[in-house]
Amino acid sequence: MKKKTSLSEEDQALFRQLMTGTRQIKQDTIVHRPLRKKIAEVPPKRLLQETG
């Protein structure tokens, strides 16, 4: 389900030529947050301390 229309080589070259000298702004950058560790599991060392 590819809806993107691919640009011709000429159009890509034109775009790159126009974009030279520009800088990337903060809104253009997507940073994915790292996945959080599950806290539901109790570490084995802690189980040993509580039972012993």
C-alpha positions, -999 to +999 in steps of 0.1 A: +000+000+000+025+025-012+007+059-017+039+080-021+045+089-057+082+086-064+099+116-078+120+115-110+157+119-108+154+154-122+130+164-095+151+149-068+182+168-081+162+200-082+150+196-046+185+188-033+199+219-052+172+241-036+178+227-001+216+232+000+226+257+026+195+253+047+197+239+082+174+214+099+150+229+124+140+213+157+105+205+145+119+185+116+136+161+139+117+132+155+134+116+185+120+083+197+120+080+235+137+048+248+114+021+259+108+020+296+118-011+316+090-031+331+090-026+369+064-053+376+090-080+379+108-082+412+145-088+409+156-122+423+181-107+447+153-087+463+131-118+467+160-136+485+164-107+509+127-105+517+123-143+523+156-148+542 
